[in-house]
Amino acid sequence: MKAILFGTALTVAGLSLAATGAEAKGCIKGAVVGGLAGHVAGHGVLGAAAGCAVGRHQANKRDRQENQAQPAR
């Protein structure tokens, strides 16, 4: 159990350090949520990695929508 939590923590730390600027925007939150969900399913590290990817995708999608809603100057 401790090994799984430690592995998940290492994955989250690694993902947050590897991602820079806009990439990290949704990664950390997604990795935490995915890591917790994956931990319950028995795959914490995979859940954290998938959560990071989904979080980044959602943050990028939200940014695109906000940029389209703003009028050009």
C-alpha positions as CSV (number, residue, x, y, z in Angstrom):
1,M,0.0,0.0,0.0
2,K,2.8,2.4,0.9
3,A,4.7,1.5,-2.2
4,I,1.7,2.3,-4.4
5,L,1.2,5.7,-2.7
6,F,4.9,6.4,-3.0
7,G,4.9,5.5,-6.7
8,T,1.9,7.7,-7.3
9,A,3.5,10.6,-5.5
10,L,6.7,10.1,-7.6
11,T,4.7,10.0,-10.8
12,V,2.8,13.2,-9.9
13,A,6.0,14.9,-9.0
14,G,7.7,13.8,-12.2
15,L,4.8,14.8,-14.4
16,S,4.6,18.2,-12.8
17,L,8.3,18.8,-13.2
18,A,8.3,17.5,-16.8
19,A,5.4,19.7,-17.8
20,T,6.2,23.4,-18.3
21,G,4.0,26.5,-18.4
22,A,0.7,25.8,-20.2
23,E,1.3,22.1,-20.3
24,A,1.2,22.0,-16.5
25,K,-2.0,23.9,-16.3
26,G,-4.3,20.8,-16.1
27,C,-1.7,18.1,-15.6
28,I,-1.3,18.4,-11.8
29,K,-5.0,18.5,-11.0
30,G,-5.7,15.7,-13.4
31,A,-2.8,13.6,-12.1
32,V,-4.0,13.8,-8.5
33,V,-7.6,12.9,-9.5
34,G,-6.4,10.1,-11.8
35,G,-3.9,8.8,-9.3
36,L,-6.6,8.5,-6.6
37,A,-9.0,6.8,-9.0
38,G,-6.2,4.6,-10.3
39,H,-5.2,3.7,-6.7
40,V,-8.7,2.5,-6.0
41,A,-8.6,0.4,-9.1
42,G,-5.1,-0.9,-8.3
43,H,-3.3,1.1,-11.0
44,G,-2.3,4.4,-9.4
45,V,0.7,5.3,-11.6
46,L,-1.3,4.6,-14.8
47,G,-4.2,6.6,-13.4
48,A,-1.9,9.6,-12.7
49,A,-0.5,9.5,-16.2
50,A,-3.9,9.3,-17.8
51,G,-5.2,12.0,-15.5
52,C,-2.4,14.3,-16.5
53,A,-3.2,13.8,-20.2
54,V,-6.9,14.3,-19.7
55,G,-6.3,17.4,-17.5
56,R,-4.0,18.9,-20.1
57,H,-6.5,18.2,-22.9
58,Q,-9.4,19.8,-21.0
59,A,-7.2,22.9,-20.1
60,N,-6.2,23.4,-23.7
61,K,-9.8,23.0,-24.9
62,R,-10.9,25.6,-22.3
63,D,-8.2,28.0,-23.5
64,R,-9.2,27.6,-27.1
65,Q,-12.8,28.4,-26.3
66,E,-11.8,31.5,-24.3
67,N,-9.6,32.7,-27.1
68,Q,-12.4,32.3,-29.7
69,A,-14.8,34.2,-27.4
70,Q,-12.5,37.3,-27.1
71,P,-12.9,39.8,-29.9
72,A,-9.8,40.6,-31.9
73,R,-8.2,43.9,-31.2
